[in-house]
Amino acid sequence: MNQPSNRNNKADEILEVLSMLNEHPFVQQVNHKKGQVPSIISYTEDQMTDFKMFLARSGGAVGVHLELRIPEELVFGSDNEKALTKAITDAFPKSTRLLCTKHLKDNLKHYLQNKVGVDVKERTKLMDVIFGTEGVVNADNTIDFEEKSTAIKWKPQSTPDFIRKIYDCVLAQFFHLRGALHGHGDFVLKPSEMHYWFQISCGDVNKTKRR
């Protein structure tokens, strides 16, 4: 009985994201192909203006273009360690990354035992919920994954909510940037960027945005 509801929730998320394309200033493009997870391109006009100014000043983001041809079926397995993941993604962007269940299990066991100090009973129970025969890692599909995840009191946030949170972060970044341009707020310009600093008066409040 729960399966249609879960499917509808995912469909509703996609429909909401598509509606944000026309209604939300942060969502610029949505690519949705059959059988694939939708890709969402988001940026503000201020971000694009800033990027264009950077390219105009630097003469281009890169001076030399190099292309590395790799097989489409190239696959890497890891425990999702940050530095290794970033290196693989940067060096082989078209490759497939797989998570090693054994390493993830060992990492969680070490964290619960040595970092958090969870007792043996609770640790064993949590490990079984995630890595057991009927655990989260053995979910057959998205619906099964969500149902199993409820056992550990965790649920991923919806895509529209995630987009809105990123948008709020972008607005906050530009707010602090504009403050730094005229010496207000908690942030200051780097010495190499001080030529952008200017003093602002009450009659010139709107100049900050134009600059």
PyMOL CGO cylinders between C-alpha atoms (Angstrom):
from pymol import cmd
from pymol.cgo import CYLINDER

trace = [
    CYLINDER, 0.00, 0.00, 0.00, 2.96, 2.34, 0.64, 0.3, 1, 1, 1, 1, 1, 1,
    CYLINDER, 2.96, 2.34, 0.64, 4.62, 1.95, -2.75, 0.3, 1, 1, 1, 1, 1, 1,
    CYLINDER, 4.62, 1.95, -2.75, 2.27, 4.16, -4.82, 0.3, 1, 1, 1, 1, 1, 1,
    CYLINDER, 2.27, 4.16, -4.82, 2.54, 6.89, -2.17, 0.3, 1, 1, 1, 1, 1, 1,
    CYLINDER, 2.54, 6.89, -2.17, 6.36, 6.86, -2.32, 0.3, 1, 1, 1, 1, 1, 1,
    CYLINDER, 6.36, 6.86, -2.32, 6.35, 6.92, -6.09, 0.3, 1, 1, 1, 1, 1, 1,
    CYLINDER, 6.35, 6.92, -6.09, 3.95, 9.86, -6.07, 0.3, 1, 1, 1, 1, 1, 1,
    CYLINDER, 3.95, 9.86, -6.07, 6.22, 11.70, -3.64, 0.3, 1, 1, 1, 1, 1, 1,
    CYLINDER, 6.22, 11.70, -3.64, 9.15, 11.40, -6.04, 0.3, 1, 1, 1, 1, 1, 1,
    CYLINDER, 9.15, 11.40, -6.04, 7.00, 12.43, -8.98, 0.3, 1, 1, 1, 1, 1, 1,
    CYLINDER, 7.00, 12.43, -8.98, 5.71, 15.40, -6.99, 0.3, 1, 1, 1, 1, 1, 1,
    CYLINDER, 5.71, 15.40, -6.99, 9.29, 16.46, -6.25, 0.3, 1, 1, 1, 1, 1, 1,
    CYLINDER, 9.29, 16.46, -6.25, 10.17, 16.42, -9.95, 0.3, 1, 1, 1, 1, 1, 1,
    CYLINDER, 10.17, 16.42, -9.95, 7.03, 18.39, -10.82, 0.3, 1, 1, 1, 1, 1, 1,
    CYLINDER, 7.03, 18.39, -10.82, 7.82, 20.94, -8.12, 0.3, 1, 1, 1, 1, 1, 1,
    CYLINDER, 7.82, 20.94, -8.12, 11.38, 21.35, -9.41, 0.3, 1, 1, 1, 1, 1, 1,
    CYLINDER, 11.38, 21.35, -9.41, 10.05, 21.84, -12.93, 0.3, 1, 1, 1, 1, 1, 1,
    CYLINDER, 10.05, 21.84, -12.93, 7.68, 24.54, -11.67, 0.3, 1, 1, 1, 1, 1, 1,
    CYLINDER, 7.68, 24.54, -11.67, 10.62, 26.22, -9.91, 0.3, 1, 1, 1, 1, 1, 1,
    CYLINDER, 10.62, 26.22, -9.91, 12.20, 26.64, -13.33, 0.3, 1, 1, 1, 1, 1, 1,
    CYLINDER, 12.20, 26.64, -13.33, 9.70, 29.40, -14.07, 0.3, 1, 1, 1, 1, 1, 1,
    CYLINDER, 9.70, 29.40, -14.07, 9.12, 30.67, -10.55, 0.3, 1, 1, 1, 1, 1, 1,
    CYLINDER, 9.12, 30.67, -10.55, 12.44, 30.50, -8.66, 0.3, 1, 1, 1, 1, 1, 1,
    CYLINDER, 12.44, 30.50, -8.66, 15.38, 32.81, -9.53, 0.3, 1, 1, 1, 1, 1, 1,
    CYLINDER, 15.38, 32.81, -9.53, 17.97, 30.15, -8.67, 0.3, 1, 1, 1, 1, 1, 1,
    CYLINDER, 17.97, 30.15, -8.67, 16.80, 27.31, -10.96, 0.3, 1, 1, 1, 1, 1, 1,
    CYLINDER, 16.80, 27.31, -10.96, 17.97, 27.95, -14.54, 0.3, 1, 1, 1, 1, 1, 1,
    CYLINDER, 17.97, 27.95, -14.54, 17.72, 24.57, -16.28, 0.3, 1, 1, 1, 1, 1, 1,
    CYLINDER, 17.72, 24.57, -16.28, 16.35, 21.09, -15.61, 0.3, 1, 1, 1, 1, 1, 1,
    CYLINDER, 16.35, 21.09, -15.61, 17.38, 18.09, -17.71, 0.3, 1, 1, 1, 1, 1, 1,
    CYLINDER, 17.38, 18.09, -17.71, 15.09, 15.11, -17.23, 0.3, 1, 1, 1, 1, 1, 1,
    CYLINDER, 15.09, 15.11, -17.23, 15.59, 11.97, -19.33, 0.3, 1, 1, 1, 1, 1, 1,
    CYLINDER, 15.59, 11.97, -19.33, 13.76, 8.67, -19.11, 0.3, 1, 1, 1, 1, 1, 1,
    CYLINDER, 13.76, 8.67, -19.11, 15.43, 6.25, -16.73, 0.3, 1, 1, 1, 1, 1, 1,
    CYLINDER, 15.43, 6.25, -16.73, 17.88, 8.85, -15.39, 0.3, 1, 1, 1, 1, 1, 1,
    CYLINDER, 17.88, 8.85, -15.39, 18.01, 11.08, -12.33, 0.3, 1, 1, 1, 1, 1, 1,
    CYLINDER, 18.01, 11.08, -12.33, 17.16, 14.69, -13.29, 0.3, 1, 1, 1, 1, 1, 1,
    CYLINDER, 17.16, 14.69, -13.29, 20.08, 17.12, -13.39, 0.3, 1, 1, 1, 1, 1, 1,
    CYLINDER, 20.08, 17.12, -13.39, 19.41, 20.65, -12.16, 0.3, 1, 1, 1, 1, 1, 1,
    CYLINDER, 19.41, 20.65, -12.16, 21.53, 23.66, -13.13, 0.3, 1, 1, 1, 1, 1, 1,
    CYLINDER, 21.53, 23.66, -13.13, 21.20, 26.48, -10.60, 0.3, 1, 1, 1, 1, 1, 1,
    CYLINDER, 21.20, 26.48, -10.60, 22.84, 29.88, -10.30, 0.3, 1, 1, 1, 1, 1, 1,
    CYLINDER, 22.84, 29.88, -10.30, 21.87, 33.48, -9.66, 0.3, 1, 1, 1, 1, 1, 1,
    CYLINDER, 21.87, 33.48, -9.66, 22.34, 36.38, -12.04, 0.3, 1, 1, 1, 1, 1, 1,
    CYLINDER, 22.34, 36.38, -12.04, 24.84, 37.87, -9.58, 0.3, 1, 1, 1, 1, 1, 1,
    CYLINDER, 24.84, 37.87, -9.58, 26.91, 34.67, -9.71, 0.3, 1, 1, 1, 1, 1, 1,
    CYLINDER, 26.91, 34.67, -9.71, 26.95, 34.68, -13.51, 0.3, 1, 1, 1, 1, 1, 1,
    CYLINDER, 26.95, 34.68, -13.51, 27.89, 38.37, -13.62, 0.3, 1, 1, 1, 1, 1, 1,
    CYLINDER, 27.89, 38.37, -13.62, 30.71, 37.74, -11.16, 0.3, 1, 1, 1, 1, 1, 1,
    CYLINDER, 30.71, 37.74, -11.16, 31.94, 34.78, -13.22, 0.3, 1, 1, 1, 1, 1, 1,
    CYLINDER, 31.94, 34.78, -13.22, 31.93, 36.80, -16.44, 0.3, 1, 1, 1, 1, 1, 1,
    CYLINDER, 31.93, 36.80, -16.44, 33.90, 39.58, -14.76, 0.3, 1, 1, 1, 1, 1, 1,
    CYLINDER, 33.90, 39.58, -14.76, 36.47, 37.04, -13.58, 0.3, 1, 1, 1, 1, 1, 1,
    CYLINDER, 36.47, 37.04, -13.58, 36.89, 35.59, -17.07, 0.3, 1, 1, 1, 1, 1, 1,
    CYLINDER, 36.89, 35.59, -17.07, 37.20, 39.06, -18.61, 0.3, 1, 1, 1, 1, 1, 1,
    CYLINDER, 37.20, 39.06, -18.61, 39.87, 40.04, -16.11, 0.3, 1, 1, 1, 1, 1, 1,
    CYLINDER, 39.87, 40.04, -16.11, 41.86, 36.79, -16.26, 0.3, 1, 1, 1, 1, 1, 1,
    CYLINDER, 41.86, 36.79, -16.26, 41.63, 36.33, -20.03, 0.3, 1, 1, 1, 1, 1, 1,
    CYLINDER, 41.63, 36.33, -20.03, 39.95, 32.96, -19.60, 0.3, 1, 1, 1, 1, 1, 1,
    CYLINDER, 39.95, 32.96, -19.60, 39.68, 30.27, -16.97, 0.3, 1, 1, 1, 1, 1, 1,
    CYLINDER, 39.68, 30.27, -16.97, 42.37, 28.08, -18.52, 0.3, 1, 1, 1, 1, 1, 1,
    CYLINDER, 42.37, 28.08, -18.52, 45.08, 28.79, -21.03, 0.3, 1, 1, 1, 1, 1, 1,
    CYLINDER, 45.08, 28.79, -21.03, 45.62, 25.25, -22.34, 0.3, 1, 1, 1, 1, 1, 1,
    CYLINDER, 45.62, 25.25, -22.34, 42.94, 22.65, -22.95, 0.3, 1, 1, 1, 1, 1, 1,
    CYLINDER, 42.94, 22.65, -22.95, 43.88, 19.01, -22.42, 0.3, 1, 1, 1, 1, 1, 1,
    CYLINDER, 43.88, 19.01, -22.42, 41.50, 16.12, -22.99, 0.3, 1, 1, 1, 1, 1, 1,
    CYLINDER, 41.50, 16.12, -22.99, 41.96, 12.70, -21.43, 0.3, 1, 1, 1, 1, 1, 1,
    CYLINDER, 41.96, 12.70, -21.43, 40.13, 9.88, -23.19, 0.3, 1, 1, 1, 1, 1, 1,
    CYLINDER, 40.13, 9.88, -23.19, 39.12, 7.05, -20.87, 0.3, 1, 1, 1, 1, 1, 1,
    CYLINDER, 39.12, 7.05, -20.87, 36.90, 3.99, -21.38, 0.3, 1, 1, 1, 1, 1, 1,
    CYLINDER, 36.90, 3.99, -21.38, 33.24, 4.52, -20.55, 0.3, 1, 1, 1, 1, 1, 1,
    CYLINDER, 33.24, 4.52, -20.55, 33.25, 1.37, -18.37, 0.3, 1, 1, 1, 1, 1, 1,
    CYLINDER, 33.25, 1.37, -18.37, 36.06, 2.55, -16.07, 0.3, 1, 1, 1, 1, 1, 1,
    CYLINDER, 36.06, 2.55, -16.07, 35.03, 1.77, -12.46, 0.3, 1, 1, 1, 1, 1, 1,
    CYLINDER, 35.03, 1.77, -12.46, 36.61, 2.66, -9.11, 0.3, 1, 1, 1, 1, 1, 1,
    CYLINDER, 36.61, 2.66, -9.11, 35.74, 1.20, -5.72, 0.3, 1, 1, 1, 1, 1, 1,
    CYLINDER, 35.74, 1.20, -5.72, 36.43, 2.97, -2.41, 0.3, 1, 1, 1, 1, 1, 1,
    CYLINDER, 36.43, 2.97, -2.41, 35.06, 3.72, 1.06, 0.3, 1, 1, 1, 1, 1, 1,
    CYLINDER, 35.06, 3.72, 1.06, 34.12, 7.25, -0.09, 0.3, 1, 1, 1, 1, 1, 1,
    CYLINDER, 34.12, 7.25, -0.09, 37.13, 8.82, 1.61, 0.3, 1, 1, 1, 1, 1, 1,
    CYLINDER, 37.13, 8.82, 1.61, 36.98, 12.53, 0.76, 0.3, 1, 1, 1, 1, 1, 1,
    CYLINDER, 36.98, 12.53, 0.76, 40.45, 13.09, -0.68, 0.3, 1, 1, 1, 1, 1, 1,
    CYLINDER, 40.45, 13.09, -0.68, 40.36, 9.90, -2.77, 0.3, 1, 1, 1, 1, 1, 1,
    CYLINDER, 40.36, 9.90, -2.77, 36.83, 10.61, -3.99, 0.3, 1, 1, 1, 1, 1, 1,
    CYLINDER, 36.83, 10.61, -3.99, 37.79, 14.12, -5.06, 0.3, 1, 1, 1, 1, 1, 1,
    CYLINDER, 37.79, 14.12, -5.06, 40.92, 12.86, -6.84, 0.3, 1, 1, 1, 1, 1, 1,
    CYLINDER, 40.92, 12.86, -6.84, 38.94, 10.24, -8.78, 0.3, 1, 1, 1, 1, 1, 1,
    CYLINDER, 38.94, 10.24, -8.78, 36.19, 12.71, -9.67, 0.3, 1, 1, 1, 1, 1, 1,
    CYLINDER, 36.19, 12.71, -9.67, 38.67, 15.36, -10.84, 0.3, 1, 1, 1, 1, 1, 1,
    CYLINDER, 38.67, 15.36, -10.84, 40.90, 12.98, -12.80, 0.3, 1, 1, 1, 1, 1, 1,
    CYLINDER, 40.90, 12.98, -12.80, 38.19, 10.69, -14.22, 0.3, 1, 1, 1, 1, 1, 1,
    CYLINDER, 38.19, 10.69, -14.22, 34.88, 12.60, -14.31, 0.3, 1, 1, 1, 1, 1, 1,
    CYLINDER, 34.88, 12.60, -14.31, 33.18, 10.05, -16.58, 0.3, 1, 1, 1, 1, 1, 1,
    CYLINDER, 33.18, 10.05, -16.58, 34.08, 7.04, -14.47, 0.3, 1, 1, 1, 1, 1, 1,
    CYLINDER, 34.08, 7.04, -14.47, 31.76, 5.13, -12.15, 0.3, 1, 1, 1, 1, 1, 1,
    CYLINDER, 31.76, 5.13, -12.15, 32.45, 5.06, -8.42, 0.3, 1, 1, 1, 1, 1, 1,
    CYLINDER, 32.45, 5.06, -8.42, 31.29, 2.20, -6.24, 0.3, 1, 1, 1, 1, 1, 1,
    CYLINDER, 31.29, 2.20, -6.24, 31.16, 2.11, -2.47, 0.3, 1, 1, 1, 1, 1, 1,
    CYLINDER, 31.16, 2.11, -2.47, 32.87, -0.83, -0.77, 0.3, 1, 1, 1, 1, 1, 1,
    CYLINDER, 32.87, -0.83, -0.77, 30.46, -2.18, 1.84, 0.3, 1, 1, 1, 1, 1, 1,
    CYLINDER, 30.46, -2.18, 1.84, 33.20, -3.83, 3.89, 0.3, 1, 1, 1, 1, 1, 1,
    CYLINDER, 33.20, -3.83, 3.89, 35.19, -0.62, 4.23, 0.3, 1, 1, 1, 1, 1, 1,
    CYLINDER, 35.19, -0.62, 4.23, 32.07, 1.40, 5.06, 0.3, 1, 1, 1, 1, 1, 1,
    CYLINDER, 32.07, 1.40, 5.06, 31.13, -1.13, 7.73, 0.3, 1, 1, 1, 1, 1, 1,
    CYLINDER, 31.13, -1.13, 7.73, 34.63, -1.04, 9.24, 0.3, 1, 1, 1, 1, 1, 1,
    CYLINDER, 34.63, -1.04, 9.24, 34.58, 2.77, 9.20, 0.3, 1, 1, 1, 1, 1, 1,
    CYLINDER, 34.58, 2.77, 9.20, 31.21, 2.94, 10.97, 0.3, 1, 1, 1, 1, 1, 1,
    CYLINDER, 31.21, 2.94, 10.97, 32.26, 0.36, 13.56, 0.3, 1, 1, 1, 1, 1, 1,
    CYLINDER, 32.26, 0.36, 13.56, 35.44, 2.32, 14.30, 0.3, 1, 1, 1, 1, 1, 1,
    CYLINDER, 35.44, 2.32, 14.30, 33.50, 5.60, 14.56, 0.3, 1, 1, 1, 1, 1, 1,
    CYLINDER, 33.50, 5.60, 14.56, 30.81, 4.22, 16.87, 0.3, 1, 1, 1, 1, 1, 1,
    CYLINDER, 30.81, 4.22, 16.87, 33.30, 2.41, 19.07, 0.3, 1, 1, 1, 1, 1, 1,
    CYLINDER, 33.30, 2.41, 19.07, 36.20, 4.87, 19.29, 0.3, 1, 1, 1, 1, 1, 1,
    CYLINDER, 36.20, 4.87, 19.29, 34.73, 8.28, 18.43, 0.3, 1, 1, 1, 1, 1, 1,
    CYLINDER, 34.73, 8.28, 18.43, 31.21, 8.21, 19.85, 0.3, 1, 1, 1, 1, 1, 1,
    CYLINDER, 31.21, 8.21, 19.85, 31.52, 5.47, 22.45, 0.3, 1, 1, 1, 1, 1, 1,
    CYLINDER, 31.52, 5.47, 22.45, 28.30, 3.61, 21.66, 0.3, 1, 1, 1, 1, 1, 1,
    CYLINDER, 28.30, 3.61, 21.66, 27.84, 0.47, 23.78, 0.3, 1, 1, 1, 1, 1, 1,
    CYLINDER, 27.84, 0.47, 23.78, 28.12, -2.95, 22.20, 0.3, 1, 1, 1, 1, 1, 1,
    CYLINDER, 28.12, -2.95, 22.20, 24.37, -3.68, 22.20, 0.3, 1, 1, 1, 1, 1, 1,
    CYLINDER, 24.37, -3.68, 22.20, 23.39, -0.44, 20.45, 0.3, 1, 1, 1, 1, 1, 1,
    CYLINDER, 23.39, -0.44, 20.45, 26.35, -0.66, 18.09, 0.3, 1, 1, 1, 1, 1, 1,
    CYLINDER, 26.35, -0.66, 18.09, 25.43, -4.19, 17.01, 0.3, 1, 1, 1, 1, 1, 1,
    CYLINDER, 25.43, -4.19, 17.01, 21.80, -3.19, 16.49, 0.3, 1, 1, 1, 1, 1, 1,
    CYLINDER, 21.80, -3.19, 16.49, 22.70, -0.18, 14.35, 0.3, 1, 1, 1, 1, 1, 1,
    CYLINDER, 22.70, -0.18, 14.35, 25.22, -2.15, 12.31, 0.3, 1, 1, 1, 1, 1, 1,
    CYLINDER, 25.22, -2.15, 12.31, 22.59, -4.80, 11.60, 0.3, 1, 1, 1, 1, 1, 1,
    CYLINDER, 22.59, -4.80, 11.60, 20.00, -2.19, 10.53, 0.3, 1, 1, 1, 1, 1, 1,
    CYLINDER, 20.00, -2.19, 10.53, 22.46, -0.78, 7.98, 0.3, 1, 1, 1, 1, 1, 1,
    CYLINDER, 22.46, -0.78, 7.98, 24.62, -3.73, 6.91, 0.3, 1, 1, 1, 1, 1, 1,
    CYLINDER, 24.62, -3.73, 6.91, 22.55, -6.78, 7.89, 0.3, 1, 1, 1, 1, 1, 1,
    CYLINDER, 22.55, -6.78, 7.89, 20.85, -9.18, 5.46, 0.3, 1, 1, 1, 1, 1, 1,
    CYLINDER, 20.85, -9.18, 5.46, 17.73, -7.00, 5.53, 0.3, 1, 1, 1, 1, 1, 1,
    CYLINDER, 17.73, -7.00, 5.53, 19.70, -3.80, 6.05, 0.3, 1, 1, 1, 1, 1, 1,
    CYLINDER, 19.70, -3.80, 6.05, 19.74, -0.51, 4.16, 0.3, 1, 1, 1, 1, 1, 1,
    CYLINDER, 19.74, -0.51, 4.16, 22.70, -1.46, 1.94, 0.3, 1, 1, 1, 1, 1, 1,
    CYLINDER, 22.70, -1.46, 1.94, 20.73, -4.40, 0.57, 0.3, 1, 1, 1, 1, 1, 1,
    CYLINDER, 20.73, -4.40, 0.57, 17.76, -2.35, -0.54, 0.3, 1, 1, 1, 1, 1, 1,
    CYLINDER, 17.76, -2.35, -0.54, 16.56, -3.37, -4.01, 0.3, 1, 1, 1, 1, 1, 1,
    CYLINDER, 16.56, -3.37, -4.01, 15.24, 0.02, -5.07, 0.3, 1, 1, 1, 1, 1, 1,
    CYLINDER, 15.24, 0.02, -5.07, 14.57, 3.58, -3.91, 0.3, 1, 1, 1, 1, 1, 1,
    CYLINDER, 14.57, 3.58, -3.91, 11.27, 2.67, -2.24, 0.3, 1, 1, 1, 1, 1, 1,
    CYLINDER, 11.27, 2.67, -2.24, 12.86, -0.20, -0.34, 0.3, 1, 1, 1, 1, 1, 1,
    CYLINDER, 12.86, -0.20, -0.34, 15.75, 2.07, 0.65, 0.3, 1, 1, 1, 1, 1, 1,
    CYLINDER, 15.75, 2.07, 0.65, 13.42, 4.70, 2.11, 0.3, 1, 1, 1, 1, 1, 1,
    CYLINDER, 13.42, 4.70, 2.11, 11.43, 2.12, 4.05, 0.3, 1, 1, 1, 1, 1, 1,
    CYLINDER, 11.43, 2.12, 4.05, 14.57, 0.55, 5.52, 0.3, 1, 1, 1, 1, 1, 1,
    CYLINDER, 14.57, 0.55, 5.52, 16.03, 3.97, 6.33, 0.3, 1, 1, 1, 1, 1, 1,
    CYLINDER, 16.03, 3.97, 6.33, 13.12, 4.77, 8.67, 0.3, 1, 1, 1, 1, 1, 1,
    CYLINDER, 13.12, 4.77, 8.67, 14.56, 2.20, 11.07, 0.3, 1, 1, 1, 1, 1, 1,
    CYLINDER, 14.56, 2.20, 11.07, 17.54, 4.49, 11.72, 0.3, 1, 1, 1, 1, 1, 1,
    CYLINDER, 17.54, 4.49, 11.72, 15.37, 7.61, 11.98, 0.3, 1, 1, 1, 1, 1, 1,
    CYLINDER, 15.37, 7.61, 11.98, 16.87, 9.21, 8.89, 0.3, 1, 1, 1, 1, 1, 1,
    CYLINDER, 16.87, 9.21, 8.89, 15.18, 10.59, 5.79, 0.3, 1, 1, 1, 1, 1, 1,
    CYLINDER, 15.18, 10.59, 5.79, 16.78, 12.59, 2.97, 0.3, 1, 1, 1, 1, 1, 1,
    CYLINDER, 16.78, 12.59, 2.97, 15.36, 16.05, 2.40, 0.3, 1, 1, 1, 1, 1, 1,
    CYLINDER, 15.36, 16.05, 2.40, 13.37, 16.74, -0.74, 0.3, 1, 1, 1, 1, 1, 1,
    CYLINDER, 13.37, 16.74, -0.74, 15.09, 18.14, -3.82, 0.3, 1, 1, 1, 1, 1, 1,
    CYLINDER, 15.09, 18.14, -3.82, 13.09, 21.42, -3.83, 0.3, 1, 1, 1, 1, 1, 1,
    CYLINDER, 13.09, 21.42, -3.83, 13.98, 22.05, -0.16, 0.3, 1, 1, 1, 1, 1, 1,
    CYLINDER, 13.98, 22.05, -0.16, 17.64, 21.32, -0.92, 0.3, 1, 1, 1, 1, 1, 1,
    CYLINDER, 17.64, 21.32, -0.92, 17.61, 23.84, -3.80, 0.3, 1, 1, 1, 1, 1, 1,
    CYLINDER, 17.61, 23.84, -3.80, 16.08, 26.50, -1.56, 0.3, 1, 1, 1, 1, 1, 1,
    CYLINDER, 16.08, 26.50, -1.56, 18.74, 25.94, 1.10, 0.3, 1, 1, 1, 1, 1, 1,
    CYLINDER, 18.74, 25.94, 1.10, 21.56, 26.31, -1.43, 0.3, 1, 1, 1, 1, 1, 1,
    CYLINDER, 21.56, 26.31, -1.43, 19.91, 29.47, -2.74, 0.3, 1, 1, 1, 1, 1, 1,
    CYLINDER, 19.91, 29.47, -2.74, 19.79, 30.91, 0.78, 0.3, 1, 1, 1, 1, 1, 1,
    CYLINDER, 19.79, 30.91, 0.78, 23.51, 30.14, 1.16, 0.3, 1, 1, 1, 1, 1, 1,
    CYLINDER, 23.51, 30.14, 1.16, 24.29, 31.94, -2.11, 0.3, 1, 1, 1, 1, 1, 1,
    CYLINDER, 24.29, 31.94, -2.11, 22.31, 35.01, -1.02, 0.3, 1, 1, 1, 1, 1, 1,
    CYLINDER, 22.31, 35.01, -1.02, 24.18, 35.04, 2.30, 0.3, 1, 1, 1, 1, 1, 1,
    CYLINDER, 24.18, 35.04, 2.30, 27.54, 34.82, 0.51, 0.3, 1, 1, 1, 1, 1, 1,
    CYLINDER, 27.54, 34.82, 0.51, 26.77, 37.81, -1.70, 0.3, 1, 1, 1, 1, 1, 1,
    CYLINDER, 26.77, 37.81, -1.70, 25.43, 39.75, 1.29, 0.3, 1, 1, 1, 1, 1, 1,
    CYLINDER, 25.43, 39.75, 1.29, 28.75, 39.29, 3.11, 0.3, 1, 1, 1, 1, 1, 1,
    CYLINDER, 28.75, 39.29, 3.11, 30.69, 40.01, -0.10, 0.3, 1, 1, 1, 1, 1, 1,
    CYLINDER, 30.69, 40.01, -0.10, 28.94, 43.35, -0.56, 0.3, 1, 1, 1, 1, 1, 1,
    CYLINDER, 28.94, 43.35, -0.56, 29.59, 44.21, 3.06, 0.3, 1, 1, 1, 1, 1, 1,
    CYLINDER, 29.59, 44.21, 3.06, 33.30, 43.44, 2.66, 0.3, 1, 1, 1, 1, 1, 1,
    CYLINDER, 33.30, 43.44, 2.66, 33.48, 45.73, -0.40, 0.3, 1, 1, 1, 1, 1, 1,
    CYLINDER, 33.48, 45.73, -0.40, 32.87, 48.78, 1.77, 0.3, 1, 1, 1, 1, 1, 1,
    CYLINDER, 32.87, 48.78, 1.77, 34.24, 47.62, 5.14, 0.3, 1, 1, 1, 1, 1, 1,
    CYLINDER, 34.24, 47.62, 5.14, 31.09, 46.42, 6.89, 0.3, 1, 1, 1, 1, 1, 1,
    CYLINDER, 31.09, 46.42, 6.89, 30.23, 43.05, 8.40, 0.3, 1, 1, 1, 1, 1, 1,
    CYLINDER, 30.23, 43.05, 8.40, 32.31, 40.12, 9.60, 0.3, 1, 1, 1, 1, 1, 1,
    CYLINDER, 32.31, 40.12, 9.60, 34.41, 39.61, 6.46, 0.3, 1, 1, 1, 1, 1, 1,
    CYLINDER, 34.41, 39.61, 6.46, 37.19, 41.65, 4.85, 0.3, 1, 1, 1, 1, 1, 1,
    CYLINDER, 37.19, 41.65, 4.85, 38.75, 41.61, 1.40, 0.3, 1, 1, 1, 1, 1, 1,
    CYLINDER, 38.75, 41.61, 1.40, 42.07, 39.86, 0.84, 0.3, 1, 1, 1, 1, 1, 1,
    CYLINDER, 42.07, 39.86, 0.84, 45.02, 42.25, 0.46, 0.3, 1, 1, 1, 1, 1, 1,
    CYLINDER, 45.02, 42.25, 0.46, 45.28, 41.33, -3.22, 0.3, 1, 1, 1, 1, 1, 1,
    CYLINDER, 45.28, 41.33, -3.22, 41.63, 42.37, -3.74, 0.3, 1, 1, 1, 1, 1, 1,
    CYLINDER, 41.63, 42.37, -3.74, 41.67, 45.63, -1.77, 0.3, 1, 1, 1, 1, 1, 1,
    CYLINDER, 41.67, 45.63, -1.77, 41.50, 47.67, -5.01, 0.3, 1, 1, 1, 1, 1, 1,
    CYLINDER, 41.50, 47.67, -5.01, 37.79, 46.74, -5.08, 0.3, 1, 1, 1, 1, 1, 1,
    CYLINDER, 37.79, 46.74, -5.08, 37.16, 48.42, -1.70, 0.3, 1, 1, 1, 1, 1, 1,
    CYLINDER, 37.16, 48.42, -1.70, 35.21, 51.66, -1.65, 0.3, 1, 1, 1, 1, 1, 1,
    CYLINDER, 35.21, 51.66, -1.65, 33.58, 53.86, 0.96, 0.3, 1, 1, 1, 1, 1, 1,
    CYLINDER, 33.58, 53.86, 0.96, 29.81, 54.07, 0.87, 0.3, 1, 1, 1, 1, 1, 1,
    CYLINDER, 29.81, 54.07, 0.87, 27.54, 56.89, 2.02, 0.3, 1, 1, 1, 1, 1, 1,
    CYLINDER, 27.54, 56.89, 2.02, 23.84, 56.92, 2.82, 0.3, 1, 1, 1, 1, 1, 1,
    CYLINDER, 23.84, 56.92, 2.82, 23.04, 58.29, -0.64, 0.3, 1, 1, 1, 1, 1, 1,
    CYLINDER, 23.04, 58.29, -0.64, 25.06, 55.60, -2.41, 0.3, 1, 1, 1, 1, 1, 1,
    CYLINDER, 25.06, 55.60, -2.41, 23.52, 52.43, -0.95, 0.3, 1, 1, 1, 1, 1, 1,
    CYLINDER, 23.52, 52.43, -0.95, 22.50, 51.11, -4.37, 0.3, 1, 1, 1, 1, 1, 1,
    CYLINDER, 22.50, 51.11, -4.37, 26.04, 51.42, -5.70, 0.3, 1, 1, 1, 1, 1, 1,
    CYLINDER, 26.04, 51.42, -5.70, 27.08, 48.34, -3.78, 0.3, 1, 1, 1, 1, 1, 1,
    CYLINDER, 27.08, 48.34, -3.78, 24.83, 46.14, -5.86, 0.3, 1, 1, 1, 1, 1, 1,
    CYLINDER, 24.83, 46.14, -5.86, 25.96, 47.73, -9.12, 0.3, 1, 1, 1, 1, 1, 1,
    CYLINDER, 25.96, 47.73, -9.12, 29.62, 47.26, -8.24, 0.3, 1, 1, 1, 1, 1, 1,
]
cmd.load_cgo(trace, "trace")
